[in-house]
């Protein structure tokens, strides 16, 4: 199995992450990577902005840890 976890955050919580820089292309890049990996046989997963939380990331990684086997690929 080949799985790709694509994450893009344009809008983020500055009180959590710090900084004062607006991001404009991260979500677009995550979608572009999704298209790229789908054409190469990966099962894609996408998290953007409000869905790209630490809890959702940990949950997805926990799912994948239970599912993926030796020889599988996580991108």
mmCIF file of the N, C-alpha and C atoms, coordinates in Angstrom:
data_MODEL
# 
_entry.id   MODEL 
# 
loop_
_atom_site.group_PDB 
_atom_site.id 
_atom_site.type_symbol 
_atom_site.label_atom_id 
_atom_site.label_alt_id 
_atom_site.label_comp_id 
_atom_site.label_asym_id 
_atom_site.label_entity_id 
_atom_site.label_seq_id 
_atom_site.pdbx_PDB_ins_code 
_atom_site.Cartn_x 
_atom_site.Cartn_y 
_atom_site.Cartn_z 
_atom_site.occupancy 
_atom_site.B_iso_or_equiv 
_atom_site.pdbx_formal_charge 
_atom_site.auth_seq_id 
_atom_site.auth_comp_id 
_atom_site.auth_asym_id 
_atom_site.auth_atom_id 
_atom_site.pdbx_PDB_model_num 
ATOM 1   N N  . UNK A 1 1  ? 0.843  -1.173 0.000   1.00 0.00 ? 1  UNK A N  1 
ATOM 2   C CA . UNK A 1 1  ? 0.000  0.000  0.000   1.00 0.00 ? 1  UNK A CA 1 
ATOM 3   C C  . UNK A 1 1  ? 0.893  1.243  0.000   1.00 0.00 ? 1  UNK A C  1 
ATOM 4   N N  . UNK A 1 2  ? 0.470  2.237  -0.751  1.00 0.00 ? 2  UNK A N  1 
ATOM 5   C CA . UNK A 1 2  ? 1.170  3.515  -0.795  1.00 0.00 ? 2  UNK A CA 1 
ATOM 6   C C  . UNK A 1 2  ? 0.179  4.609  -0.399  1.00 0.00 ? 2  UNK A C  1 
ATOM 7   N N  . UNK A 1 3  ? 0.524  5.357  0.643   1.00 0.00 ? 3  UNK A N  1 
ATOM 8   C CA . UNK A 1 3  ? -0.350 6.402  1.172   1.00 0.00 ? 3  UNK A CA 1 
ATOM 9   C C  . UNK A 1 3  ? 0.407  7.722  1.179   1.00 0.00 ? 3  UNK A C  1 
ATOM 10  N N  . UNK A 1 4  ? -0.296 8.793  0.815   1.00 0.00 ? 4  UNK A N  1 
ATOM 11  C CA . UNK A 1 4  ? 0.285  10.124 0.847   1.00 0.00 ? 4  UNK A CA 1 
ATOM 12  C C  . UNK A 1 4  ? -0.562 11.025 1.733   1.00 0.00 ? 4  UNK A C  1 
ATOM 13  N N  . UNK A 1 5  ? 0.027  11.611 2.748   1.00 0.00 ? 5  UNK A N  1 
ATOM 14  C CA . UNK A 1 5  ? -0.660 12.557 3.627   1.00 0.00 ? 5  UNK A CA 1 
ATOM 15  C C  . UNK A 1 5  ? -0.212 13.958 3.228   1.00 0.00 ? 5  UNK A C  1 
ATOM 16  N N  . UNK A 1 6  ? -1.138 14.714 2.645   1.00 0.00 ? 6  UNK A N  1 
ATOM 17  C CA . UNK A 1 6  ? -0.830 16.052 2.119   1.00 0.00 ? 6  UNK A CA 1 
ATOM 18  C C  . UNK A 1 6  ? -1.459 17.102 3.024   1.00 0.00 ? 6  UNK A C  1 
ATOM 19  N N  . UNK A 1 7  ? -0.639 18.006 3.532   1.00 0.00 ? 7  UNK A N  1 
ATOM 20  C CA . UNK A 1 7  ? -1.100 19.015 4.479   1.00 0.00 ? 7  UNK A CA 1 
ATOM 21  C C  . UNK A 1 7  ? -0.732 20.392 3.950   1.00 0.00 ? 7  UNK A C  1 
ATOM 22  N N  . UNK A 1 8  ? -1.701 21.296 3.961   1.00 0.00 ? 8  UNK A N  1 
ATOM 23  C CA . UNK A 1 8  ? -1.448 22.672 3.551   1.00 0.00 ? 8  UNK A CA 1 
ATOM 24  C C  . UNK A 1 8  ? -2.218 23.634 4.433   1.00 0.00 ? 8  UNK A C  1 
ATOM 25  N N  . UNK A 1 9  ? -1.517 24.600 4.979   1.00 0.00 ? 9  UNK A N  1 
ATOM 26  C CA . UNK A 1 9  ? -2.145 25.566 5.874   1.00 0.00 ? 9  UNK A CA 1 
ATOM 27  C C  . UNK A 1 9  ? -1.858 26.983 5.370   1.00 0.00 ? 9  UNK A C  1 
ATOM 28  N N  . UNK A 1 10 ? -2.887 27.668 4.925   1.00 0.00 ? 10 UNK A N  1 
ATOM 29  C CA . UNK A 1 10 ? -2.756 29.093 4.600   1.00 0.00 ? 10 UNK A CA 1 
ATOM 30  C C  . UNK A 1 10 ? -3.156 29.943 5.800   1.00 0.00 ? 10 UNK A C  1 
ATOM 31  N N  . UNK A 1 11 ? -4.244 29.549 6.461   1.00 0.00 ? 11 UNK A N  1 
ATOM 32  C CA . UNK A 1 11 ? -4.731 30.288 7.633   1.00 0.00 ? 11 UNK A CA 1 
ATOM 33  C C  . UNK A 1 11 ? -4.382 29.490 8.875   1.00 0.00 ? 11 UNK A C  1 
ATOM 34  N N  . UNK A 1 12 ? -3.646 30.101 9.755   1.00 0.00 ? 12 UNK A N  1 
ATOM 35  C CA . UNK A 1 12 ? -3.178 29.399 10.940  1.00 0.00 ? 12 UNK A CA 1 
ATOM 36  C C  . UNK A 1 12 ? -3.333 30.273 12.172  1.00 0.00 ? 12 UNK A C  1 
ATOM 37  N N  . UNK A 1 13 ? -3.300 29.636 13.322  1.00 0.00 ? 13 UNK A N  1 
ATOM 38  C CA . UNK A 1 13 ? -3.451 30.310 14.606  1.00 0.00 ? 13 UNK A CA 1 
ATOM 39  C C  . UNK A 1 13 ? -2.100 30.893 15.012  1.00 0.00 ? 13 UNK A C  1 
ATOM 40  N N  . UNK A 1 14 ? -1.973 32.187 14.878  1.00 0.00 ? 14 UNK A N  1 
ATOM 41  C CA . UNK A 1 14 ? -0.692 32.848 15.182  1.00 0.00 ? 14 UNK A CA 1 
ATOM 42  C C  . UNK A 1 14 ? -0.335 32.752 16.658  1.00 0.00 ? 14 UNK A C  1 
ATOM 43  N N  . UNK A 1 15 ? -1.339 32.666 17.527  1.00 0.00 ? 15 UNK A N  1 
ATOM 44  C CA . UNK A 1 15 ? -1.028 32.543 18.958  1.00 0.00 ? 15 UNK A CA 1 
ATOM 45  C C  . UNK A 1 15 ? -0.398 31.187 19.252  1.00 0.00 ? 15 UNK A C  1 
ATOM 46  N N  . UNK A 1 16 ? -0.702 30.176 18.435  1.00 0.00 ? 16 UNK A N  1 
ATOM 47  C CA . UNK A 1 16 ? -0.121 28.845 18.618  1.00 0.00 ? 16 UNK A CA 1 
ATOM 48  C C  . UNK A 1 16 ? 1.226  28.731 17.906  1.00 0.00 ? 16 UNK A C  1 
ATOM 49  N N  . UNK A 1 17 ? 1.271  29.169 16.627  1.00 0.00 ? 17 UNK A N  1 
ATOM 50  C CA . UNK A 1 17 ? 2.462  28.988 15.803  1.00 0.00 ? 17 UNK A CA 1 
ATOM 51  C C  . UNK A 1 17 ? 3.431  30.157 15.859  1.00 0.00 ? 17 UNK A C  1 
ATOM 52  N N  . UNK A 1 18 ? 2.967  31.323 16.285  1.00 0.00 ? 18 UNK A N  1 
ATOM 53  C CA . UNK A 1 18 ? 3.819  32.502 16.283  1.00 0.00 ? 18 UNK A CA 1 
ATOM 54  C C  . UNK A 1 18 ? 3.925  33.082 14.886  1.00 0.00 ? 18 UNK A C  1 
ATOM 55  N N  . UNK A 1 19 ? 4.708  34.122 14.754  1.00 0.00 ? 19 UNK A N  1 
ATOM 56  C CA . UNK A 1 19 ? 4.932  34.721 13.446  1.00 0.00 ? 19 UNK A CA 1 
ATOM 57  C C  . UNK A 1 19 ? 3.808  35.623 13.006  1.00 0.00 ? 19 UNK A C  1 
ATOM 58  N N  . UNK A 1 20 ? 4.067  36.373 11.997  1.00 0.00 ? 20 UNK A N  1 
ATOM 59  C CA . UNK A 1 20 ? 3.080  37.299 11.464  1.00 0.00 ? 20 UNK A CA 1 
ATOM 60  C C  . UNK A 1 20 ? 3.174  37.302 9.939   1.00 0.00 ? 20 UNK A C  1 
ATOM 61  N N  . UNK A 1 21 ? 3.285  36.115 9.364   1.00 0.00 ? 21 UNK A N  1 
ATOM 62  C CA . UNK A 1 21 ? 3.453  35.983 7.924   1.00 0.00 ? 21 UNK A CA 1 
ATOM 63  C C  . UNK A 1 21 ? 2.220  35.290 7.358   1.00 0.00 ? 21 UNK A C  1 
ATOM 64  N N  . UNK A 1 22 ? 1.583  35.929 6.387   1.00 0.00 ? 22 UNK A N  1 
ATOM 65  C CA . UNK A 1 22 ? 0.460  35.292 5.711   1.00 0.00 ? 22 UNK A CA 1 
ATOM 66  C C  . UNK A 1 22 ? 0.985  34.296 4.687   1.00 0.00 ? 22 UNK A C  1 
ATOM 67  N N  . UNK A 1 23 ? 0.352  33.140 4.632   1.00 0.00 ? 23 UNK A N  1 
ATOM 68  C CA . UNK A 1 23 ? 0.711  32.119 3.667   1.00 0.00 ? 23 UNK A CA 1 
ATOM 69  C C  . UNK A 1 23 ? -0.345 32.103 2.575   1.00 0.00 ? 23 UNK A C  1 
ATOM 70  N N  . UNK A 1 24 ? 0.059  31.889 1.340   1.00 0.00 ? 24 UNK A N  1 
ATOM 71  C CA . UNK A 1 24 ? -0.899 31.979 0.249   1.00 0.00 ? 24 UNK A CA 1 
ATOM 72  C C  . UNK A 1 24 ? -0.925 30.757 -0.658  1.00 0.00 ? 24 UNK A C  1 
ATOM 73  N N  . UNK A 1 25 ? 0.097  29.929 -0.648  1.00 0.00 ? 25 UNK A N  1 
ATOM 74  C CA . UNK A 1 25 ? 0.191  28.844 -1.625  1.00 0.00 ? 25 UNK A CA 1 
ATOM 75  C C  . UNK A 1 25 ? 0.213  27.443 -1.019  1.00 0.00 ? 25 UNK A C  1 
ATOM 76  N N  . UNK A 1 26 ? 0.203  27.333 0.282   1.00 0.00 ? 26 UNK A N  1 
ATOM 77  C CA . UNK A 1 26 ? 0.350  26.002 0.900   1.00 0.00 ? 26 UNK A CA 1 
ATOM 78  C C  . UNK A 1 26 ? -0.816 25.069 0.586   1.00 0.00 ? 26 UNK A C  1 
ATOM 79  N N  . UNK A 1 27 ? -2.040 25.576 0.619   1.00 0.00 ? 27 UNK A N  1 
ATOM 80  C CA . UNK A 1 27 ? -3.205 24.747 0.303   1.00 0.00 ? 27 UNK A CA 1 
ATOM 81  C C  . UNK A 1 27 ? -3.157 24.346 -1.172  1.00 0.00 ? 27 UNK A C  1 
ATOM 82  N N  . UNK A 1 28 ? -2.815 25.283 -2.032  1.00 0.00 ? 28 UNK A N  1 
ATOM 83  C CA . UNK A 1 28 ? -2.695 24.971 -3.465  1.00 0.00 ? 28 UNK A CA 1 
ATOM 84  C C  . UNK A 1 28 ? -1.640 23.895 -3.676  1.00 0.00 ? 28 UNK A C  1 
ATOM 85  N N  . UNK A 1 29 ? -0.508 24.015 -2.991  1.00 0.00 ? 29 UNK A N  1 
ATOM 86  C CA . UNK A 1 29 ? 0.558  23.021 -3.122  1.00 0.00 ? 29 UNK A CA 1 
ATOM 87  C C  . UNK A 1 29 ? 0.105  21.642 -2.630  1.00 0.00 ? 29 UNK A C  1 
ATOM 88  N N  . UNK A 1 30 ? -0.652 21.597 -1.536  1.00 0.00 ? 30 UNK A N  1 
ATOM 89  C CA . UNK A 1 30 ? -1.154 20.313 -1.021  1.00 0.00 ? 30 UNK A CA 1 
ATOM 90  C C  . UNK A 1 30 ? -2.082 19.653 -2.037  1.00 0.00 ? 30 UNK A C  1 
ATOM 91  N N  . UNK A 1 31 ? -2.928 20.452 -2.694  1.00 0.00 ? 31 UNK A N  1 
ATOM 92  C CA . UNK A 1 31 ? -3.809 19.913 -3.740  1.00 0.00 ? 31 UNK A CA 1 
ATOM 93  C C  . UNK A 1 31 ? -3.002 19.442 -4.950  1.00 0.00 ? 31 UNK A C  1 
ATOM 94  N N  . UNK A 1 32 ? -1.961 20.181 -5.306  1.00 0.00 ? 32 UNK A N  1 
ATOM 95  C CA . UNK A 1 32 ? -1.117 19.785 -6.443  1.00 0.00 ? 32 UNK A CA 1 
ATOM 96  C C  . UNK A 1 32 ? -0.402 18.468 -6.134  1.00 0.00 ? 32 UNK A C  1 
ATOM 97  N N  . UNK A 1 33 ? 0.070  18.311 -4.905  1.00 0.00 ? 33 UNK A N  1 
ATOM 98  C CA . UNK A 1 33 ? 0.723  17.055 -4.522  1.00 0.00 ? 33 UNK A CA 1 
ATOM 99  C C  . UNK A 1 33 ? -0.280 15.908 -4.528  1.00 0.00 ? 33 UNK A C  1 
ATOM 100 N N  . UNK A 1 34 ? -1.511 16.188 -4.137  1.00 0.00 ? 34 UNK A N  1 
ATOM 101 C CA . UNK A 1 34 ? -2.549 15.166 -4.167  1.00 0.00 ? 34 UNK A CA 1 
ATOM 102 C C  . UNK A 1 34 ? -2.738 14.658 -5.589  1.00 0.00 ? 34 UNK A C  1 
ATOM 103 N N  . UNK A 1 35 ? -2.824 15.574 -6.542  1.00 0.00 ? 35 UNK A N  1 
ATOM 104 C CA . UNK A 1 35 ? -2.945 15.175 -7.954  1.00 0.00 ? 35 UNK A CA 1 
ATOM 105 C C  . UNK A 1 35 ? -1.730 14.373 -8.403  1.00 0.00 ? 35 UNK A C  1 
ATOM 106 N N  . UNK A 1 36 ? -0.548 14.793 -7.982  1.00 0.00 ? 36 UNK A N  1 
ATOM 107 C CA . UNK A 1 36 ? 0.705  14.129 -8.351  1.00 0.00 ? 36 UNK A CA 1 
ATOM 108 C C  . UNK A 1 36 ? 0.731  12.683 -7.856  1.00 0.00 ? 36 UNK A C  1 
ATOM 109 N N  . UNK A 1 37 ? 0.412  12.475 -6.574  1.00 0.00 ? 37 UNK A N  1 
ATOM 110 C CA . UNK A 1 37 ? 0.520  11.129 -6.005  1.00 0.00 ? 37 UNK A CA 1 
ATOM 111 C C  . UNK A 1 37 ? -0.598 10.202 -6.479  1.00 0.00 ? 37 UNK A C  1 
ATOM 112 N N  . UNK A 1 38 ? -1.779 10.757 -6.747  1.00 0.00 ? 38 UNK A N  1 
ATOM 113 C CA . UNK A 1 38 ? -2.873 9.919  -7.257  1.00 0.00 ? 38 UNK A CA 1 
ATOM 114 C C  . UNK A 1 38 ? -2.467 9.271  -8.576  1.00 0.00 ? 38 UNK A C  1 
ATOM 115 N N  . UNK A 1 39 ? -1.744 10.003 -9.407  1.00 0.00 ? 39 UNK A N  1 
ATOM 116 C CA . UNK A 1 39 ? -1.295 9.470  -10.681 1.00 0.00 ? 39 UNK A CA 1 
ATOM 117 C C  . UNK A 1 39 ? -0.179 8.451  -10.546 1.00 0.00 ? 39 UNK A C  1 
ATOM 118 N N  . UNK A 1 40 ? 0.297  8.251  -9.338  1.00 0.00 ? 40 UNK A N  1 
ATOM 119 C CA . UNK A 1 40 ? 1.382  7.305  -9.095  1.00 0.00 ? 40 UNK A CA 1 
ATOM 120 C C  . UNK A 1 40 ? 0.974  6.175  -8.162  1.00 0.00 ? 40 UNK A C  1 
ATOM 121 N N  . UNK A 1 41 ? -0.341 5.981  -8.031  1.00 0.00 ? 41 UNK A N  1 
ATOM 122 C CA . UNK A 1 41 ? -0.837 4.825  -7.291  1.00 0.00 ? 41 UNK A CA 1 
ATOM 123 C C  . UNK A 1 41 ? -0.932 4.982  -5.786  1.00 0.00 ? 41 UNK A C  1 
ATOM 124 N N  . UNK A 1 42 ? -0.811 6.190  -5.285  1.00 0.00 ? 42 UNK A N  1 
ATOM 125 C CA . UNK A 1 42 ? -0.934 6.411  -3.848  1.00 0.00 ? 42 UNK A CA 1 
ATOM 126 C C  . UNK A 1 42 ? -2.393 6.623  -3.474  1.00 0.00 ? 42 UNK A C  1 
ATOM 127 N N  . UNK A 1 43 ? -2.746 6.242  -2.264  1.00 0.00 ? 43 UNK A N  1 
ATOM 128 C CA . UNK A 1 43 ? -4.032 6.592  -1.682  1.00 0.00 ? 43 UNK A CA 1 
ATOM 129 C C  . UNK A 1 43 ? -3.806 7.921  -0.968  1.00 0.00 ? 43 UNK A C  1 
ATOM 130 N N  . UNK A 1 44 ? -4.444 8.996  -1.447  1.00 0.00 ? 44 UNK A N  1 
ATOM 131 C CA . UNK A 1 44 ? -4.158 10.304 -0.870  1.00 0.00 ? 44 UNK A CA 1 
ATOM 132 C C  . UNK A 1 44 ? -5.053 10.643 0.314   1.00 0.00 ? 44 UNK A C  1 
ATOM 133 N N  . UNK A 1 45 ? -4.509 11.409 1.230   1.00 0.00 ? 45 UNK A N  1 
ATOM 134 C CA . UNK A 1 45 ? -5.274 12.013 2.317   1.00 0.00 ? 45 UNK A CA 1 
ATOM 135 C C  . UNK A 1 45 ? -4.903 13.493 2.317   1.00 0.00 ? 45 UNK A C  1 
ATOM 136 N N  . UNK A 1 46 ? -5.873 14.346 2.579   1.00 0.00 ? 46 UNK A N  1 
ATOM 137 C CA . UNK A 1 46 ? -5.662 15.784 2.498   1.00 0.00 ? 46 UNK A CA 1 
ATOM 138 C C  . UNK A 1 46 ? -6.168 16.458 3.763   1.00 0.00 ? 46 UNK A C  1 
ATOM 139 N N  . UNK A 1 47 ? -5.325 17.320 4.326   1.00 0.00 ? 47 UNK A N  1 
ATOM 140 C CA . UNK A 1 47 ? -5.723 18.169 5.450   1.00 0.00 ? 47 UNK A CA 1 
ATOM 141 C C  . UNK A 1 47 ? -5.324 19.594 5.097   1.00 0.00 ? 47 UNK A C  1 
ATOM 142 N N  . UNK A 1 48 ? -6.314 20.488 5.118   1.00 0.00 ? 48 UNK A N  1 
ATOM 143 C CA . UNK A 1 48 ? -6.018 21.888 4.845   1.00 0.00 ? 48 UNK A CA 1 
ATOM 144 C C  . UNK A 1 48 ? -6.643 22.771 5.912   1.00 0.00 ? 48 UNK A C  1 
ATOM 145 N N  . UNK A 1 49 ? -6.018 23.896 6.130   1.00 0.00 ? 49 UNK A N  1 
ATOM 146 C CA . UNK A 1 49 ? -6.456 24.927 7.068   1.00 0.00 ? 49 UNK A CA 1 
ATOM 147 C C  . UNK A 1 49 ? -7.098 24.344 8.321   1.00 0.00 ? 49 UNK A C  1 
ATOM 148 N N  . UNK A 1 50 ? -8.413 24.535 8.517   1.00 0.00 ? 50 UNK A N  1 
ATOM 149 C CA . UNK A 1 50 ? -9.077 24.134 9.758   1.00 0.00 ? 50 UNK A CA 1 
ATOM 150 C C  . UNK A 1 50 ? -9.031 22.649 10.063  1.00 0.00 ? 50 UNK A C  1 
ATOM 151 N N  . UNK A 1 51 ? -8.860 21.815 9.041   1.00 0.00 ? 51 UNK A N  1 
ATOM 152 C CA . UNK A 1 51 ? -8.759 20.366 9.264   1.00 0.00 ? 51 UNK A CA 1 
ATOM 153 C C  . UNK A 1 51 ? -7.335 19.932 9.592   1.00 0.00 ? 51 UNK A C  1 
ATOM 154 N N  . UNK A 1 52 ? -6.379 20.797 9.349   1.00 0.00 ? 52 UNK A N  1 
ATOM 155 C CA . UNK A 1 52 ? -4.966 20.458 9.575   1.00 0.00 ? 52 UNK A CA 1 
ATOM 156 C C  . UNK A 1 52 ? -4.561 20.816 11.006  1.00 0.00 ? 52 UNK A C  1 
ATOM 157 N N  . UNK A 1 53 ? -5.256 20.181 11.947  1.00 0.00 ? 53 UNK A N  1 
ATOM 158 C CA . UNK A 1 53 ? -4.960 20.425 13.358  1.00 0.00 ? 53 UNK A CA 1 
ATOM 159 C C  . UNK A 1 53 ? -3.999 19.353 13.878  1.00 0.00 ? 53 UNK A C  1 
ATOM 160 N N  . UNK A 1 54 ? -3.384 19.643 14.988  1.00 0.00 ? 54 UNK A N  1 
ATOM 161 C CA . UNK A 1 54 ? -2.474 18.674 15.597  1.00 0.00 ? 54 UNK A CA 1 
ATOM 162 C C  . UNK A 1 54 ? -3.230 17.397 15.968  1.00 0.00 ? 54 UNK A C  1 
ATOM 163 N N  . UNK A 1 55 ? -4.439 17.544 16.508  1.00 0.00 ? 55 UNK A N  1 
ATOM 164 C CA . UNK A 1 55 ? -5.227 16.365 16.880  1.00 0.00 ? 55 UNK A CA 1 
ATOM 165 C C  . UNK A 1 55 ? -5.582 15.517 15.658  1.00 0.00 ? 55 UNK A C  1 
ATOM 166 N N  . UNK A 1 56 ? -5.991 16.171 14.555  1.00 0.00 ? 56 UNK A N  1 
ATOM 167 C CA . UNK A 1 56 ? -6.320 15.420 13.340  1.00 0.00 ? 56 UNK A CA 1 
ATOM 168 C C  . UNK A 1 56 ? -5.079 14.731 12.768  1.00 0.00 ? 56 UNK A C  1 
ATOM 169 N N  . UNK A 1 57 ? -3.944 15.423 12.818  1.00 0.00 ? 57 UNK A N  1 
ATOM 170 C CA . UNK A 1 57 ? -2.694 14.821 12.332  1.00 0.00 ? 57 UNK A CA 1 
ATOM 171 C C  . UNK A 1 57 ? -2.337 13.593 13.169  1.00 0.00 ? 57 UNK A C  1 
ATOM 172 N N  . UNK A 1 58 ? -2.380 13.742 14.472  1.00 0.00 ? 58 UNK A N  1 
ATOM 173 C CA . UNK A 1 58 ? -2.066 12.608 15.356  1.00 0.00 ? 58 UNK A CA 1 
ATOM 174 C C  . UNK A 1 58 ? -3.036 11.450 15.112  1.00 0.00 ? 58 UNK A C  1 
ATOM 175 N N  . UNK A 1 59 ? -4.313 11.779 14.949  1.00 0.00 ? 59 UNK A N  1 
ATOM 176 C CA . UNK A 1 59 ? -5.308 10.738 14.696  1.00 0.00 ? 59 UNK A CA 1 
ATOM 177 C C  . UNK A 1 59 ? -5.030 9.999  13.403  1.00 0.00 ? 59 UNK A C  1 
ATOM 178 N N  . UNK A 1 60 ? -4.718 10.740 12.348  1.00 0.00 ? 60 UNK A N  1 
ATOM 179 C CA . UNK A 1 60 ? -4.430 10.115 11.047  1.00 0.00 ? 60 UNK A CA 1 
ATOM 180 C C  . UNK A 1 60 ? -3.176 9.260  11.130  1.00 0.00 ? 60 UNK A C  1 
ATOM 181 N N  . UNK A 1 61 ? -2.147 9.769  11.791  1.00 0.00 ? 61 UNK A N  1 
ATOM 182 C CA . UNK A 1 61 ? -0.914 8.990  11.928  1.00 0.00 ? 61 UNK A CA 1 
ATOM 183 C C  . UNK A 1 61 ? -1.159 7.727  12.750  1.00 0.00 ? 61 UNK A C  1 
ATOM 184 N N  . UNK A 1 62 ? -2.023 7.812  13.757  1.00 0.00 ? 62 UNK A N  1 
ATOM 185 C CA . UNK A 1 62 ? -2.381 6.629  14.542  1.00 0.00 ? 62 UNK A CA 1 
ATOM 186 C C  . UNK A 1 62 ? -3.098 5.593  13.692  1.00 0.00 ? 62 UNK A C  1 
ATOM 187 N N  . UNK A 1 63 ? -4.038 6.050  12.850  1.00 0.00 ? 63 UNK A N  1 
ATOM 188 C CA . UNK A 1 63 ? -4.723 5.148  11.910  1.00 0.00 ? 63 UNK A CA 1 
ATOM 189 C C  . UNK A 1 63 ? -3.715 4.459  10.995  1.00 0.00 ? 63 UNK A C  1 
ATOM 190 N N  . UNK A 1 64 ? -2.817 5.266  10.434  1.00 0.00 ? 64 UNK A N  1 
ATOM 191 C CA . UNK A 1 64 ? -1.845 4.714  9.492   1.00 0.00 ? 64 UNK A CA 1 
ATOM 192 C C  . UNK A 1 64 ? -0.894 3.738  10.178  1.00 0.00 ? 64 UNK A C  1 
ATOM 193 N N  . UNK A 1 65 ? -0.526 4.029  11.415  1.00 0.00 ? 65 UNK A N  1 
ATOM 194 C CA . UNK A 1 65 ? 0.368  3.131  12.154  1.00 0.00 ? 65 UNK A CA 1 
ATOM 195 C C  . UNK A 1 65 ? -0.271 1.756  12.339  1.00 0.00 ? 65 UNK A C  1 
ATOM 196 N N  . UNK A 1 66 ? -1.601 1.722  12.461  1.00 0.00 ? 66 UNK A N  1 
ATOM 197 C CA . UNK A 1 66 ? -2.305 0.450  12.612  1.00 0.00 ? 66 UNK A CA 1 
ATOM 198 C C  . UNK A 1 66 ? -2.518 -0.257 11.279  1.00 0.00 ? 66 UNK A C  1 
ATOM 199 N N  . UNK A 1 67 ? -2.534 0.501  10.195  1.00 0.00 ? 67 UNK A N  1 
ATOM 200 C CA . UNK A 1 67 ? -2.881 -0.029 8.879   1.00 0.00 ? 67 UNK A CA 1 
ATOM 201 C C  . UNK A 1 67 ? -1.666 -0.437 8.054   1.00 0.00 ? 67 UNK A C  1 
ATOM 202 N N  . UNK A 1 68 ? -0.646 0.403  8.056   1.00 0.00 ? 68 UNK A N  1 
ATOM 203 C CA . UNK A 1 68 ? 0.510  0.164  7.180   1.00 0.00 ? 68 UNK A CA 1 
ATOM 204 C C  . UNK A 1 68 ? 1.351  -0.987 7.702   1.00 0.00 ? 68 UNK A C  1 
ATOM 205 N N  . UNK A 1 69 ? 1.897  -1.713 6.774   1.00 0.00 ? 69 UNK A N  1 
ATOM 206 C CA . UNK A 1 69 ? 2.730  -2.886 7.079   1.00 0.00 ? 69 UNK A CA 1 
ATOM 207 C C  . UNK A 1 69 ? 4.135  -2.671 6.533   1.00 0.00 ? 69 UNK A C  1 
ATOM 208 N N  . UNK A 1 70 ? 5.050  -3.513 6.910   1.00 0.00 ? 70 UNK A N  1 
ATOM 209 C CA . UNK A 1 70 ? 6.399  -3.471 6.395   1.00 0.00 ? 70 UNK A CA 1 
ATOM 210 C C  . UNK A 1 70 ? 6.348  -3.524 4.870   1.00 0.00 ? 70 UNK A C  1 
ATOM 211 N N  . UNK A 1 71 ? 7.074  -2.622 4.238   1.00 0.00 ? 71 UNK A N  1 
ATOM 212 C CA . UNK A 1 71 ? 7.109  -2.568 2.778   1.00 0.00 ? 71 UNK A CA 1 
ATOM 213 C C  . UNK A 1 71 ? 6.152  -1.546 2.189   1.00 0.00 ? 71 UNK A C  1 
ATOM 214 N N  . UNK A 1 72 ? 5.179  -1.054 3.010   1.00 0.00 ? 72 UNK A N  1 
ATOM 215 C CA . UNK A 1 72 ? 4.286  0.001  2.542   1.00 0.00 ? 72 UNK A CA 1 
ATOM 216 C C  . UNK A 1 72 ? 5.040  1.325  2.514   1.00 0.00 ? 72 UNK A C  1 
ATOM 217 N N  . UNK A 1 73 ? 4.460  2.309  1.847   1.00 0.00 ? 73 UNK A N  1 
ATOM 218 C CA . UNK A 1 73 ? 5.075  3.624  1.728   1.00 0.00 ? 73 UNK A CA 1 
ATOM 219 C C  . UNK A 1 73 ? 4.149  4.683  2.264   1.00 0.00 ? 73 UNK A C  1 
ATOM 220 N N  . UNK A 1 74 ? 4.682  5.555  3.134   1.00 0.00 ? 74 UNK A N  1 
ATOM 221 C CA . UNK A 1 74 ? 3.964  6.734  3.598   1.00 0.00 ? 74 UNK A CA 1 
ATOM 222 C C  . UNK A 1 74 ? 4.747  7.942  3.117   1.00 0.00 ? 74 UNK A C  1 
ATOM 223 N N  . UNK A 1 75 ? 4.083  8.761  2.309   1.00 0.00 ? 75 UNK A N  1 
ATOM 224 C CA . UNK A 1 75 ? 4.708  9.958  1.731   1.00 0.00 ? 75 UNK A CA 1 
ATOM 225 C C  . UNK A 1 75 ? 4.027  11.163 2.290   1.00 0.00 ? 75 UNK A C  1 
# 
